[in-house]
Amino acid sequence: MPDPDYRSKCCNAEVRSDGVPDFMGSDEICTISFSCLKCGNACDVVSPAEKDRCVVCGKETEYAKDTHVDVRKNYIEGAGQLCPDCGADICC
């Protein structure tokens, strides 16, 4: 079953997660591995970057928290990131 929360490092594609119990006779899955759905190989995964939230309304913005402020729109130095709606309200 594809795992939508992760992408493969090798192909940046969807991955399938497989789990196995750590102890014989156990039903609990303790060890998880991932396989790339594009190339079929076992792979390391990347989780999606957490998005910044608007400092006014709290909505998730289009920018990952690690996106540099110099390339963002609606960023106010000293205040933080605004969503497009709040940015338009404050700006115009």
Backbone torsions as a table, in degrees:
resi	resn	phi	psi	omega
1	MET	NA	129.5	179.3
2	PRO	-61.9	145.2	178.6
3	ASP	-109.6	102.9	-173.9
4	PRO	-70.7	-11.2	-177.7
5	ASP	-83.0	-9.3	-176.5
6	TYR	-133.0	155.5	174.7
7	ARG	-126.4	151.3	179.5
8	SER	-75.9	144.1	175.7
9	LYS	-72.6	-31.1	-175.2
10	CYS	-70.3	-45.8	-173.9
11	CYS	-123.0	0.0	-173.7
12	ASN	53.0	43.0	-178.0
13	ALA	-115.4	171.8	175.1
14	GLU	-62.3	154.6	179.1
15	VAL	-124.1	158.7	172.9
16	ARG	-109.4	135.0	176.8
17	SER	-101.8	136.5	178.0
18	ASP	-123.5	137.8	179.4
19	GLY	-126.1	148.0	177.1
20	VAL	-134.7	147.2	176.6
21	PRO	-70.6	148.1	179.5
22	ASP	-81.5	-18.8	-177.2
23	PHE	-127.8	139.7	177.4
24	MET	-59.1	135.2	178.7
25	GLY	85.5	-5.2	179.9
26	SER	-86.2	142.6	176.5
27	ASP	-95.9	-11.3	-177.7
28	GLU	-82.4	131.4	178.2
29	ILE	-85.2	123.6	-177.5
30	CYS	-117.9	-28.8	-179.4
31	THR	-112.3	125.9	-178.3
32	ILE	-119.7	136.6	173.7
33	SER	-125.9	161.5	-178.1
34	PHE	-124.0	143.9	176.2
35	SER	-124.8	136.0	178.1
36	CYS	-72.2	130.2	179.5
37	LEU	-79.5	-11.7	178.5
38	LYS	-86.9	-52.3	-176.5
39	CYS	-101.2	-13.4	177.2
40	GLY	82.8	-1.2	-178.5
41	ASN	-86.1	155.6	170.3
42	ALA	-63.0	144.2	-174.3
43	CYS	-150.1	161.8	167.1
44	ASP	-83.0	157.2	-177.1
45	VAL	-122.6	160.3	175.9
46	VAL	-121.7	128.4	175.7
47	SER	-86.1	151.2	-179.1
48	PRO	-62.4	143.8	179.8
49	ALA	-68.1	140.8	177.9
50	GLU	-69.5	135.8	-177.9
51	LYS	-86.9	147.6	174.4
52	ASP	-73.6	154.1	178.3
53	ARG	-112.1	151.3	177.7
54	CYS	-65.2	131.5	-178.7
55	VAL	-74.5	-12.0	179.4
56	VAL	-94.7	-55.5	-173.6
57	CYS	-105.7	-14.5	178.6
58	GLY	87.1	-0.9	178.4
59	LYS	-66.5	148.6	174.9
60	GLU	-67.6	136.2	179.2
61	THR	-97.4	179.1	-179.8
62	GLU	-81.0	-7.4	-172.6
63	TYR	-101.4	135.8	172.7
64	ALA	-70.3	152.3	-178.7
65	LYS	-59.1	-27.0	-178.0
66	ASP	-92.8	8.1	175.7
67	THR	-74.4	127.9	-177.7
68	HIS	-62.8	142.4	-176.0
69	VAL	-65.3	-22.8	-179.3
70	ASP	-68.7	-19.0	-179.0
71	VAL	-106.7	6.2	-179.3
72	ARG	-93.8	151.3	168.5
73	LYS	-99.3	153.7	176.5
74	ASN	63.0	29.9	175.2
75	TYR	-101.2	129.1	179.7
76	ILE	-112.7	116.7	-179.3
77	GLU	-60.6	131.4	-179.6
78	GLY	91.0	-17.3	179.1
79	ALA	-114.1	-53.9	179.4
80	GLY	130.5	-161.5	-174.1
81	GLN	-85.0	137.6	173.8
82	LEU	-113.7	149.8	173.2
83	CYS	-75.9	166.1	-179.0
84	PRO	-57.9	-38.1	-179.3
85	ASP	-64.8	-50.0	-179.4
86	CYS	-68.1	-34.4	176.8
87	GLY	-62.5	-40.9	179.0
88	ALA	-69.1	-37.8	179.2
89	ASP	-65.1	-40.3	-177.1
90	ILE	-78.8	-38.7	-174.4
91	CYS	-75.2	-42.0	-169.6
92	CYS	-113.1	NA	NA
